[in-house]
Structure formats: structure tokens, C-alpha cells
Amino acid sequence: MRILVLFLFSLCFLVTEAQERIDGSFAFQTDPGKNYSLYIPSGYDPSTPHSIMVGFHPFNLTRWDAESWCDTLTAFAEFNNLILVCPDGGLDGAIDDPIDTAFTSALLDSMDLWYNIDVRKIYAMGFSVGGKTTYSYGLSNTQRLSGFIPIGAAINGISGLEDILQFAPSMPLYLVHGELDTPSSRFFPIRASLIGYSAIVEDTLMPGIGHTIDFPDRNAILSRAYQWVDSVNSAKLSSSFFQPAKPQKISIYPNPTDSEIHFTLPSFSDFSTVIINAGGEIILQSKNENIINVFTLPAGRYYIKIVQSDKVYLASFIRY
């Protein structure tokens, strides 16, 4: 398994070859090498902000992990010119464990640094338990994710989702489900609840299909779902009521450094800061501090992300 390598001359990881398939890992929480898989479409241009689809894999240890799920969705991602990001559920195969959802957030933080990402167009999809996670993780992170495609979600009514349905208003969701996949508990109740909470909902209930991702015309159906979600989100973006946070570069000094880093913001109202190493792991976090001691960090390149209200700032520095 090859590790994703960051170029040292740029804040973002720049892809030099079109249409890349990347399997990598980095240490995260209790896992010394938590896996992920990426697909970079041939249409990726480092100078242009790009859309992301997060893919949550199903539960089946004999078939599914980040790599096999990424392989399954590669043609879909290429056709729709999407960067595909697939976190791995680990040894137990479940993609919705707390470590897995936290890892997904850390992986998205890393993607902000490695690639030129359109932060207004980050979507999520998944099948079975991955479909359930699309609901649970997605609706818990509507400040970051902009639309969802749950496929054959392995849920029982709205059990376990009651507290997060409050975040559904105005969110686009395209539900894909099989007519023979217990829709009385896995499809109709959540659909009705989402509509009741003012989500924007479309769906395809496939006749004669059970609980499977290997249904006929899969890529065409998933592409239609994505294009609908993206069109609804794009309409929201064009509205004067929506003001997205666009990452901006900020200067860090001294750089390189062996002791501390400084930065200046236009305003020093409430802000938070995280420092991330080259493997995508969060190393330091702080609140409202524009001078940060880094002398305890090993030598290497690091990235800093500053979030202030609706503004996001990104920079890199070298600890020598």
C-alpha cells in the first residue's frame, strides 16, 4: 500500500498524473495506520476548486473495505468528474464507529490541504451501513457537507436518527432503494420524516431489487442522483442567502522556524487553530492564539488551518 506523498513546495497536494487511484494510511487515535482510498478523476485541475464525494462502504468483511468500495465507485466518480474519498471502517468492518467518523473529518481536513477543494460542494453517499452512516454522519455535519445519497440504507425507521433530523431543513437528499429491501422500515419512514423536517428530497425506488449495490444501471442511477443533489446545492449557492466560507492563504512567520510561529488576521475575534502533519494527523489545537509554540514538534512540514466565523485560512510551515 503506497502512502500519499505531499509535495514540499505547495500548500496543496498537486496531482501530476490524471486519473489517479491512491491507497494510503496515517496514524489516527488508537490506530497506527488507518486506511483510506482516493480516486482523482482525469478532469482534476489543481488550479480549479473541485467537488468531492465521500463514500461510506457497506459492512461485509469478506468483500468491503475502503479499497474495494473505491473500486466500485471509480467509474461513477470519473463520469461525474468527482474526487472520491473513501475512509476505511477498520478491522470490525463498521464504518460508523466513533473513530471512523472522526477519521472521516480528519481526512476531509487533509483533503483541504492536499487538493484544491470546493468546500461548498462536498457530498456523501453510501450503501447499507454506509447508507445509514450517510444519514448519521451527514446530518451531523451539515456545516461542511452539502448533499447526500443514501443507498439501501440499513436503518429501522428513524431509530437513532431522531436527534439529527433537526439539521435536515433545506438539505438535498436523493434516496436510492430497492423495492424488495424492506422499504416499510428502511425507506418510507425516513423519507416522510425528511420531508416533514423540510429537507429537499428526491428518490428512486427500484422495482424488483433487494438489498444489493449490484443493481442494473447502477452508474446511471447514481449519476442521476448526484447530478440532482449537485443542482439543488448549486441553486442554493447562487442564492443571496448563502455566503460560503472560501479558504484563503495566510502568511506564517518566521518560516522556517525552530520555536514558534506567528500569524496576523484581519480581525482577532474568536477563532480556532489546528496544526496538521504531512500525514494528515492533527498535532496541535488552540483557541484565540496567534503565537503558537512548535518547538516540541519533530522536524518536517506542517499545515495550519484557522477557522474564524465564516472565514477559513490555510498555510504551511517548516519546523527545522
SVG drawing of the C-alpha trace seen along z (x, -y; Angstrom):
<svg xmlns="http://www.w3.org/2000/svg" viewBox="-44 -43 60 56">
<polyline fill="none" stroke="black" stroke-width="0.4" points="0.0,0.0 1.6,-3.3 1.3,-6.3 0.1,-9.6 3.1,-11.9 2.8,-15.7 4.9,-17.9 7.0,-20.2 6.7,-23.3 3.0,-23.8 0.2,-24.2 -1.9,-21.8 -1.0,-18.3 -0.8,-18.7 -1.6,-15.7 0.8,-15.4 -0.9,-12.5 -4.5,-12.5 -6.9,-9.8 -5.1,-8.5 -6.1,-5.8 -4.5,-6.2 -4.5,-3.9 -2.9,-5.4 -3.0,-5.5 -1.9,-7.6 -1.9,-7.2 -5.1,-8.3 -6.2,-7.9 -5.6,-4.3 -4.9,-3.1 -1.3,-3.3 -2.2,-3.1 -5.8,-4.0 -6.6,-3.3 -8.3,-5.4 -8.6,-5.2 -8.9,-8.1 -9.8,-8.4 -8.7,-11.5 -10.6,-11.9 -8.9,-12.7 -10.6,-16.1 -9.0,-17.3 -7.2,-20.6 -5.1,-21.9 -6.0,-25.5 -9.7,-24.9 -11.8,-24.1 -13.1,-20.6 -16.1,-18.7 -15.7,-15.8 -17.8,-12.7 -17.2,-10.9 -18.0,-7.2 -19.0,-5.1 -18.6,-1.4 -21.1,1.4 -20.5,3.9 -19.1,7.2 -15.6,8.2 -15.3,10.7 -15.9,8.0 -15.9,4.4 -13.3,2.0 -12.1,-1.4 -10.2,0.1 -13.0,2.3 -15.6,-0.4 -13.5,-2.9 -13.0,-0.4 -16.8,0.0 -17.4,-3.8 -14.5,-4.7 -16.5,-4.7 -19.2,-6.8 -16.6,-9.3 -14.8,-9.5 -18.0,-10.1 -19.1,-12.9 -15.6,-14.3 -15.6,-13.8 -12.8,-13.3 -13.8,-10.2 -12.8,-9.9 -13.3,-6.5 -12.4,-6.1 -11.9,-2.6 -14.0,-1.0 -11.1,0.9 -10.9,4.4 -14.5,4.7 -15.8,3.6 -18.2,1.0 -17.8,-2.5 -19.9,-4.3 -17.7,-3.7 -16.7,-7.0 -13.1,-6.5 -14.3,-6.1 -16.4,-9.2 -13.7,-11.3 -11.2,-9.9 -13.5,-11.0 -13.5,-14.5 -9.7,-14.5 -9.4,-13.0 -11.5,-15.9 -9.3,-18.3 -6.3,-16.7 -8.1,-16.9 -8.4,-20.7 -4.6,-20.8 -3.7,-18.2 -6.0,-19.3 -7.9,-22.4 -11.3,-21.6 -14.6,-23.5 -15.6,-23.5 -19.2,-24.4 -19.5,-21.1 -18.6,-18.2 -21.2,-15.4 -21.6,-12.0 -23.0,-8.6 -23.0,-5.1 -24.7,-1.7 -26.3,0.4 -24.5,-0.5 -22.7,-3.1 -26.1,-4.4 -27.0,-4.7 -23.7,-6.5 -24.6,-8.9 -27.6,-9.9 -25.9,-9.9 -22.6,-11.5 -24.0,-13.7 -26.8,-15.3 -24.4,-15.8 -22.1,-17.7 -24.3,-19.9 -22.0,-22.8 -19.5,-21.0 -21.4,-18.6 -23.8,-19.9 -25.9,-16.9 -26.4,-13.2 -27.2,-10.0 -28.1,-7.1 -28.4,-3.8 -30.3,-0.9 -29.7,-2.4 -29.7,0.3 -31.9,-1.5 -35.1,-0.8 -37.5,-3.7 -35.8,-6.8 -34.4,-5.0 -31.1,-6.5 -31.6,-9.5 -34.2,-11.4 -31.8,-14.0 -30.2,-14.9 -33.2,-15.3 -33.4,-18.9 -30.4,-19.6 -32.3,-18.4 -34.0,-21.6 -33.1,-22.7 -30.5,-19.9 -30.8,-17.9 -31.1,-14.1 -31.6,-11.7 -32.7,-8.3 -31.9,-5.2 -33.6,-2.0 -34.8,1.4 -38.5,2.2 -37.7,5.6 -35.3,4.2 -37.9,3.8 -38.9,0.3 -41.6,0.2 -38.9,-0.3 -35.8,-1.4 -37.3,-3.8 -40.8,-5.3 -40.4,-6.4 -37.2,-8.3 -38.4,-9.8 -41.6,-11.1 -39.5,-12.4 -37.1,-14.2 -39.9,-15.9 -41.5,-16.7 -38.3,-18.5 -38.2,-20.5 -35.4,-18.6 -35.3,-18.7 -36.0,-15.1 -35.9,-13.1 -35.8,-9.3 -35.6,-6.2 -37.4,-3.1 -36.1,-0.4 -38.7,2.3 -37.7,5.9 -34.4,5.0 -33.4,6.3 -30.5,5.3 -27.7,5.0 -25.4,2.5 -25.1,4.6 -28.4,3.4 -28.9,2.8 -27.9,-0.6 -26.2,-1.4 -23.9,-4.1 -26.7,-5.8 -28.9,-5.8 -26.2,-7.1 -25.1,-9.7 -28.7,-11.0 -28.8,-11.1 -25.6,-13.1 -26.5,-15.5 -29.8,-16.2 -28.2,-16.8 -25.5,-19.0 -28.0,-21.0 -30.1,-21.7 -27.0,-22.7 -25.8,-24.9 -29.2,-26.7 -28.7,-27.3 -25.2,-28.6 -26.5,-31.2 -28.9,-32.5 -28.0,-35.7 -28.9,-34.0 -25.9,-31.7 -22.4,-33.0 -19.9,-30.1 -16.5,-30.2 -13.8,-30.1 -10.3,-29.1 -7.7,-31.9 -4.0,-31.7 -2.3,-33.5 1.4,-34.2 3.2,-32.5 6.4,-33.9 9.1,-33.0 9.1,-30.3 11.1,-28.0 11.1,-28.0 12.5,-26.1 10.5,-27.6 7.2,-29.3 5.0,-30.6 3.1,-33.9 0.3,-35.0 -1.9,-38.1 -5.6,-38.0 -7.7,-41.0 -9.6,-40.7 -8.8,-38.8 -12.4,-38.0 -13.0,-34.4 -11.0,-31.8 -9.7,-28.3 -6.5,-26.8 -5.3,-23.3 -1.9,-22.2 -1.7,-19.0 1.3,-17.0 2.2,-15.7 0.3,-12.5 -3.0,-14.4 -2.9,-13.9 -4.0,-16.8 -1.0,-17.6 -1.9,-20.8 -5.1,-22.7 -5.7,-26.1 -8.2,-28.8 -7.6,-32.6 -3.8,-32.3 -1.9,-33.8 1.5,-32.8 1.9,-29.1 4.9,-27.2 6.0,-24.4 9.5,-23.6 8.3,-20.2 7.3,-19.1 9.7,-16.9 11.4,-18.4 9.2,-18.4 6.5,-20.2 3.2,-21.1 -0.1,-22.7 -2.2,-25.1 -5.9,-25.7 -7.6,-28.7 -11.4,-28.9 -13.0,-32.2 -16.7,-32.6 -17.4,-32.2 -13.7,-32.5 -11.1,-29.7 -7.4,-30.4 -4.7,-27.9 -0.9,-28.0 2.1,-25.7 5.4,-26.0 8.6,-24.1 9.9,-23.1 13.6,-22.6"/>
</svg>
